[in-house]
Amino acid sequence: MSLFDGEPEGLRGGPASAPLAERMRPRTLEEYSGQEHLLGPGKPLRVQIERDEPQSMIFWGPPGVGKTTLAKIIAETTRANFIEFSAVLSGIKEIKQVMAAAAQAAELHSRTILFVDEIHRFNKAQQDAFLPYVERGTIRLIGATTENPSFEIISALLSRCRVYVLQPLSEERIAALLRRALEDPERGFGTLSIAADDEALSLIAGYSSGDCRNAYNTLEVAVQLAQEGVHRIDKAIASEAIQQRVLVYDKSGEEHYNLISALHKSVRNSDPDAALYWLARMFAAGEDPLYLARRVVRMAVEDIGLAAPEALNLCLSAKEAIDFLGSPEGDLALAEAVVYLCLAPKSNSVYLAYGEAQHEVEHTRQEPVPLHLRNAPTRLMKELEYGKGYRYAHDEEGRVADMDCLPDALRGRRYYTPTQEGREKLLAQRMEEIRRIRTAKRGA
C-alpha cells in the first residue's frame, strides 16, 4: 500500500527499469545484510520482529544502510499494510489522509505500518499529528532519520518509540554485495557476464562511505563502461565510475558536529596527523573556512591558553590569511595553525578559572564593590569614603600593594591556578612571587 498507488505503472517503474539498488533490495531477514547488533539471534530488534510486538520505532543511521528495506521486511514479516511516504514531499493534509485510511483498516482488524522517511524534516505540528494514532495503536510508526532523534524528534513522540541505531556497512560487506549483484541473473547483472577485479570492487566500496545505495549506483555506471570495452571492471573503470568521492556530510546536521568535535579533540590530544585529517575532511566537504577559523581560534584560547599565548595571534593571523586569500589557497594557513596548536603546550587553567568565576557570579549574591576600589569624582562620593584606603601599586615596593580587591565575602577566593606547562610555568613563578611580597608586607 502506498500514497502513490494511483500513479501510472511507468512512473513507479517495473523490475527492469528500476535502479540496481531497488532491484537488489533484500526481501527477507535472511537476505538482509548487516546490523547484526540488532538482528542477530536474540538481539533486540530481531526479538521484537519475531514476537510481532506492536511498538513504534525510529531507525537512526546514515544513508544507504537499509532503513527503508528493514521497514518493508517488518511489514512483510508481520503481514501488515505498508504505507510509505517521505517527509520531504508530504504535509499535514497527506498525514490526515493516511491516518484516516489506517483508522478504517483498523476497524477491519487490519494492521498498518506507516513508514516515514526523513522524519526529522517534519516540523513539530506535523509530528504532533501522529501522536493520537500512535497512542491508540491505530498505526505502527516506523520513522527513518539520518539526524540525532534527541534533537529532531519531539519528546512526546520519541517517548512512544523505540530507537534503533543502524551502523554504516563495512567495505568488505559492500564489496560482497556488489559481487552478488554482478552474479545475480534475476535482479542484478548476471546475464551480462561482466567480470570484476576484487581491487575494483573494493575501490568502489571504499568510496561509498558505508552507503550501499551509493555503491550500487556507482556499480551501474561501471557496468555501462565495461560493456563498451572488454566486459571487465578493473581499477581504471572503477575510478572513472566514481568520478568524485561523495563525502557523508551535512553542514547543518550531526555529522558536522561530529567532525568538528574530532578536530578539536585531536588538537587537544596533541595529535597533528589526526587533526590534519579531520581538517581536510571538513574542507573537502565544503565547510565554511571562516567557521573553521573561528573554531581554531577558540581552541587556542580554550586548550592552549597562557601556556603558549602566541598561539592566539597565530590563529588570528590564519583567519586573516583565509579571509584575504580565500580557499583553497588560504587553507594551508589554517593547517599550519592547527599543527602549531597540536604541538604547543596545553593549558585550560584560564578556561576553568573563568568558568568558576562565572559560576560564582550566577549562584551567589551580587557583592558590592569595596569602597577603596571605587572612584570618587564628586564631593559626595568622597564624603561617603569612596576610594578611601586605595593604594596605587606603582608607588609600592615590588609594584604590589597589600590590598584586597575581592569583596569581603569572597576574600581569599582563588580561581586561577596556572599549570607548569610552557610559559604558564613562568606565570606560576610570578604568582608565587606576588604572594610572597603581599605576605611580607602584611607581616611587617
C-alpha positions in Angstrom: 0.0 0.0 0.0 1.4 3.5 -0.9 0.3 7.0 -1.3 1.4 6.7 -4.8 -0.7 3.7 -5.8 -2.6 5.9 -8.2 0.4 6.7 -10.3 0.8 5.1 -13.7 3.0 2.0 -13.8 5.6 3.8 -15.8 6.2 6.3 -13.1 6.7 3.6 -10.4 9.0 1.5 -12.7 9.0 -2.2 -13.1 11.9 -4.5 -12.2 13.7 -4.0 -15.4 13.6 -0.2 -15.3 14.3 0.1 -11.5 17.7 1.2 -10.3 20.1 -1.6 -9.2 19.7 -0.6 -5.6 16.0 -1.1 -5.8 16.2 -4.4 -7.6 18.8 -5.8 -5.1 16.8 -4.7 -2.1 16.6 -7.6 0.4 13.1 -9.1 0.7 13.6 -11.2 3.9 15.6 -11.0 7.1 17.8 -13.8 5.7 18.7 -11.7 2.7 19.3 -8.6 4.8 23.0 -7.8 5.3 24.5 -6.0 8.3 23.2 -4.7 11.6 23.9 -7.9 13.4 23.9 -6.0 16.7 20.2 -5.6 16.2 19.2 -8.5 14.0 21.4 -11.3 15.2 19.8 -14.2 17.1 18.4 -12.9 20.4 19.1 -9.3 19.6 16.5 -6.7 20.5 15.1 -5.8 17.1 15.1 -9.4 15.9 13.2 -10.4 19.0 10.7 -7.6 18.5 10.0 -8.7 14.9 9.7 -12.3 15.8 7.3 -11.6 18.6 5.4 -9.2 16.4 5.4 -6.5 19.1 3.3 -3.5 18.1 5.7 -0.8 19.4 6.6 2.0 17.1 10.2 2.7 16.3 12.8 5.1 14.9 15.7 3.9 12.7 18.6 6.2 13.1 21.6 5.8 10.8 23.5 7.2 7.8 22.2 6.9 4.2 22.2 3.6 2.4 22.4 1.2 5.4 18.9 -0.3 4.9 16.4 1.7 7.0 13.7 1.6 4.4 14.4 -2.0 3.5 14.2 -3.1 7.1 10.8 -1.4 7.5 9.4 -3.2 4.4 10.7 -6.5 5.7 9.0 -5.9 9.0 5.7 -5.2 7.3 6.0 -8.3 5.1 7.0 -10.5 8.1 4.2 -9.3 10.3 1.6 -9.2 7.4 0.8 -5.6 7.9 -0.3 -3.0 5.4 2.7 -0.8 4.5 2.2 2.9 3.9 5.3 4.8 2.9 5.8 8.5 2.3 8.6 11.0 2.5 8.7 13.9 4.9 10.2 16.0 2.1 7.1 15.6 -0.1 4.3 15.3 2.4 2.5 17.7 4.8 -0.4 17.8 7.3 -3.0 17.1 4.5 -1.3 13.9 3.5 -0.8 12.8 7.1 -4.5 13.2 7.8 -5.4 11.1 4.7 -3.1 8.4 5.8 -4.4 8.4 9.3 -8.0 8.1 8.0 -7.1 5.2 5.8 -5.3 3.5 8.7 -8.2 4.0 11.1 -10.6 2.4 8.5 -8.2 -0.5 8.2 -8.0 -0.9 12.0 -11.8 -1.2 12.1 -11.5 -4.2 9.8 -8.8 -5.7 12.1 -6.1 -4.9 9.5 -2.8 -3.6 10.9 -0.9 -0.7 9.3 2.8 0.2 9.4 3.4 3.8 8.5 6.9 4.3 7.3 8.1 8.0 7.3 11.4 8.5 5.5 13.4 11.5 6.8 11.0 12.0 9.6 13.3 14.7 11.1 12.1 17.0 8.3 8.6 17.2 9.8 8.0 20.2 12.0 6.5 20.0 15.5 2.9 20.4 14.3 3.3 17.6 11.7 4.9 15.3 14.3 2.2 16.1 16.8 -0.4 14.9 14.2 0.9 11.3 14.6 0.6 11.2 18.4 -3.1 10.2 18.9 -2.9 7.4 16.3 0.4 6.1 17.7 -1.1 6.2 21.3 -4.3 4.3 20.2 -2.3 1.8 18.2 -4.1 2.7 15.0 -0.8 2.7 13.3 2.6 1.3 14.0 5.0 4.2 13.1 8.5 3.4 11.8 10.5 6.6 11.2 13.8 6.8 9.4 16.3 9.6 10.1 19.9 10.4 9.5 19.8 13.0 12.3 20.0 12.5 16.0 16.4 11.8 17.2 17.1 13.5 20.5 17.3 16.8 18.7 15.0 16.3 15.8 12.0 14.3 17.1 9.6 15.8 19.6 9.9 14.3 23.1 6.2 13.1 23.2 6.6 11.1 20.0 10.1 9.9 20.9 9.0 8.6 24.2 6.5 6.3 22.4 9.0 4.9 20.0 12.0 2.6 20.5 15.1 4.0 18.8 17.4 1.6 16.9 20.8 2.8 15.7 21.9 1.4 12.4 25.6 1.4 11.5 27.4 2.0 8.2 28.2 -1.1 6.3 31.8 -2.2 6.2 33.8 -2.0 3.0 34.1 -5.8 2.9 30.4 -6.3 3.2 29.6 -3.8 0.5 32.2 -5.4 -1.8 30.5 -8.8 -1.3 27.1 -7.2 -2.1 28.5 -5.7 -5.3 29.9 -9.1 -6.3 26.4 -10.7 -5.6 24.8 -8.0 -7.8 27.2 -8.8 -10.7 26.4 -12.5 -10.4 22.7 -12.4 -9.8 20.9 -13.2 -13.1 17.4 -12.3 -11.9 17.9 -8.9 -10.2 21.4 -8.0 -11.0 23.8 -8.2 -14.0 24.4 -11.9 -14.1 23.1 -12.3 -17.7 25.7 -9.7 -18.9 28.7 -11.8 -18.0 30.6 -8.8 -16.6 33.8 -9.8 -14.7 35.2 -7.6 -12.0 38.5 -7.4 -10.2 38.4 -7.6 -6.4 40.5 -4.5 -6.3 38.0 -2.6 -8.4 35.0 -3.6 -6.2 37.0 -2.8 -3.0 37.7 0.7 -4.5 34.0 1.3 -5.2 33.1 0.0 -1.7 35.7 2.2 -0.1 34.5 5.3 -1.8 30.9 4.7 -0.9 31.5 5.8 2.8 29.3 2.9 4.0 26.4 3.8 1.8 25.3 0.7 -0.1 22.9 2.6 -2.4 25.8 4.8 -3.4 27.9 1.8 -4.2 25.2 0.2 -6.3 24.8 3.4 -8.3 28.5 3.5 -8.9 28.5 -0.1 -10.0 25.8 0.6 -12.5 28.0 3.2 -14.1 30.9 0.9 -14.1 28.9 -1.9 -15.8 27.9 0.5 -18.6 31.5 1.5 -19.1 32.6 -2.2 -19.1 30.0 -3.1 -21.7 31.6 -0.6 -24.1 35.0 -2.3 -23.6 36.3 -5.7 -22.5 33.3 -6.6 -20.2 35.6 -6.4 -17.2 35.6 -3.9 -14.4 39.1 -3.1 -13.4 40.5 -0.4 -11.2 40.6 2.2 -14.0 37.0 1.7 -14.9 36.0 1.8 -11.2 37.9 5.1 -10.8 36.2 6.6 -13.8 32.8 5.5 -12.4 33.4 7.0 -9.1 34.5 10.3 -10.6 34.3 12.2 -7.4 34.0 10.8 -3.9 30.7 11.5 -2.2 31.5 12.6 1.3 29.0 12.0 4.1 28.5 15.4 5.4 25.7 17.8 6.3 26.9 21.3 7.3 23.8 21.7 9.5 23.5 18.2 10.8 25.1 15.9 13.3 28.0 14.8 11.1 29.1 18.5 11.0 29.3 18.5 14.8 31.0 15.0 14.9 33.8 16.2 12.6 34.5 19.5 14.4 34.5 17.6 17.6 37.0 15.1 16.2 39.2 18.0 15.1 39.1 19.8 18.4 39.8 16.7 20.5 42.7 15.7 18.2 44.2 19.2 18.8 43.7 18.9 22.5 45.4 15.5 22.5 48.4 16.9 20.6 47.8 14.7 17.5 48.8 16.7 14.4 48.2 13.9 12.0 44.6 13.2 13.1 43.9 17.0 13.3 45.1 17.5 9.7 42.9 14.6 8.6 39.8 15.9 10.2 40.5 19.4 8.9 41.0 18.1 5.4 37.7 16.2 5.7 35.8 19.3 6.5 37.4 21.4 3.8 36.7 18.6 1.2 33.1 18.5 2.3 32.7 22.2 1.6 32.8 23.6 5.2 32.9 27.4 5.5 36.6 28.2 6.0 35.8 31.1 8.4 33.7 28.8 10.6 36.8 26.6 10.9 39.0 29.6 11.6 36.7 30.7 14.4 36.7 27.2 15.9 40.5 27.1 15.7 40.8 30.4 17.5 38.6 29.0 20.2 40.9 26.0 20.6 43.8 28.5 21.1 42.1 30.2 24.0 40.4 27.1 25.5 43.2 24.5 25.3 46.5 26.3 24.8 45.8 29.4 26.8 48.6 31.1 28.6 50.9 28.1 28.2 51.6 29.5 24.7 49.8 32.9 24.4 51.3 33.5 20.9 49.1 30.7 19.6 46.1 33.1 19.7 47.9 35.6 17.5 48.9 32.8 15.1 45.3 31.6 14.7 44.0 35.2 14.2 46.7 35.6 11.5 45.5 32.4 9.9 41.9 33.7 9.9 43.1 36.9 8.2 45.0 34.8 5.6 41.9 32.8 4.8 39.8 35.9 4.6 42.4 37.6 2.3 43.4 34.6 0.1 40.2 32.6 0.1 40.0 28.8 -0.3 41.9 26.7 -1.3 45.0 29.0 -1.1 44.3 30.1 2.4 43.5 26.6 3.7 47.2 26.0 4.3 47.4 28.9 6.8 44.7 27.2 8.9 46.6 23.8 8.6 49.7 25.5 9.9 47.8 26.9 12.9 46.2 23.5 13.6 49.6 21.8 13.6 51.0 24.5 15.9 48.2 24.1 18.3 48.7 20.4 18.4 52.4 20.7 19.3 52.0 23.7 21.7 52.0 23.2 25.4 48.5 22.9 26.7 46.6 24.6 29.5 42.9 25.1 30.2 43.6 26.9 33.5 42.1 30.2 32.3 39.1 28.4 30.8 38.5 26.7 34.1 39.2 29.8 36.2 36.8 31.9 34.2 34.1 29.2 34.4 34.4 29.2 38.2 34.2 33.0 38.3 31.0 32.8 36.1 29.5 30.2 38.4 30.3 32.4 41.4 28.5 35.3 39.8 25.5 33.3 38.7 25.0 31.4 42.0 25.9 33.9 44.7 24.6 37.3 45.7 26.0 40.3 43.9 28.6 41.6 46.3 29.1 45.4 46.4 32.4 46.8 45.1 34.7 47.5 48.1 34.8 51.3 48.8 38.5 51.5 48.3 38.2 50.3 44.7 35.5 52.9 43.8 36.3 56.2 42.0 35.3 59.3 43.8 34.8 62.0 41.1 32.3 64.1 43.3 32.5 65.6 46.8 29.6 63.4 48.0 31.4 60.3 46.9 34.4 61.4 48.8 32.3 62.1 51.9 30.9 58.6 51.6 34.5 57.3 51.6 34.6 56.2 48.0 38.3 55.5 47.2 39.4 55.6 50.9 42.3 53.2 51.5 43.2 52.7 47.9 46.9 52.1 47.3 48.5 52.9 44.0 50.5 49.8 43.0 53.1 51.7 41.1 54.1 53.5 44.2 54.5 50.3 46.2 57.7 48.3 46.6 57.6 45.4 44.1 54.6 47.2 42.4 52.3 45.2 44.6 50.1 46.7 47.3 48.8 44.9 50.4 45.2 45.4 49.4 42.3 43.0 48.8 40.5 43.5 45.5 37.7 41.0 46.0 34.5 41.7 48.1 34.9 40.8 51.8 32.6 37.7 51.4 35.0 36.3 48.7 38.3 37.3 50.3 41.0 34.8 49.6 39.0 33.1 46.8 41.3 31.7 44.1 40.1 30.9 40.6 43.2 30.8 38.5 45.8 28.1 39.2 48.5 28.0 36.5 50.0 24.8 35.2 53.6 24.0 34.8 53.3 23.9 31.0 55.1 26.3 28.7 55.1 29.9 29.5 52.5 29.4 32.2 55.3 27.9 34.4 56.7 31.5 34.4 53.3 32.9 35.4 53.1 30.4 38.2 56.5 31.6 39.5 55.3 35.2 39.2 52.2 34.4 41.2 54.3 32.9 43.9 56.5 36.0 43.9 53.4 38.2 44.3 52.1 36.1 47.1 55.5 36.4 49.0 55.5 40.2 48.6 52.0 40.5 50.0 52.8 38.1 52.8 55.9 40.1 53.7 54.0 43.4 53.8 51.2 42.0 55.9 53.8 40.6 58.4 55.7 43.9 58.6 
